[in-house]
Amino acid sequence: MPWISIIDDKEATGELKEIYEEIKGERGKIANIMKVHSLHPHAMKAHMDLYVTLMFGKSGLTREERELIAVVVSATNGCEYCVNHHAEALNHYWKDIEKVQKLIQDFKSLELPERTLRMLEYAVKLTKTPKEINRADIDALRECVFSDEDILNINLIVSYFDFVNRIALGLGVEFTPEEVREYKEGEDMKDKMQLLNLHISRIKEIVDSPIDTNEKLKTICKLLRDSVPYYDWVGFYLVHQSREKELVLGPFNGEPTEHVKIPFRKGLCSQAAERKETIIVQDVSEETDYLSCSTKVKSEVVIPIFKKGKLVGELDIDSHTISPFTDEDRRFLEKVCEIVSVLFY
Ligand code: SME
């Protein structure tokens, strides 16, 4: 038990209960580091959102690089709780527990690529002697071809672990092995679902905001494209108000497309409209009934949008990756369409 009182999930009521249930639904469990926030549920939610954004959101850093920073910063601070958690997560990628142990002892004892070494050196220096960081440290990262955006992400993750390590160490948050045992195959899927769920809350906020409908749909397209690395073109098609068998391009984010009007005759959007169901094509080169927008597009998903049972539009997403879409994308995007349907008429 930590050194301050906590409200367990079984005793929680009101807002705390709702937040616990949200976290449980997304991650299947509530980590002790989250439970320690139970007297301040808002902070728990904000913390969780920040964690998911930094560790699973869109970034030039790989998941492995992010977990590497987590382990090395936590080891530097002597935070056993976070080391345990993130060593397990890192080993999901390395599949070599001895190598992970060496990393925890001294990352310099491993033959890591120069770029990784510089990143970890920055992480340790910022953790131990933040005041001594200077422009030359940033230039050293740039030399290893980290962009300024990558450098920001490195800094945010280092700073995040310095923050969370102090929560664990400062409040006596204990590690229980059950907490990490579940980090096995399938855990990344849970993480992905959690990230997608975070976007659901943002989309609801956008739908309820005071901006006009077009702006709302535009903002949602941008949010989706910015957040999921393989969503390369995101747009809404609207069913033509008088010609019911025609789709008209609405707000979108990505390169302009020649398909601004699509009669229900050809293509994936027509198929989704006629069949009134989500169409996922993992490799468009194998699809004959398809309207191409660009040779870069490798796969596509089209989700019909219904209002009172009537087709009112579609959400269309093109990807430059082959086979990127999973069941999680389908569930998430169908949920998005359900939420945005109130904006259509
Ligand atoms: N590929 C679509 C056309 C629309 S664009 O992808 C934006 C189709 O086959 O219907």
Residues whose N, C-alpha, C, O or C-beta is under 5 A from the ligand:
A	BS01	SME	T257 H259 K266 G267 L268 C269 S270 D289 Y290 L291 S292 C293 D318
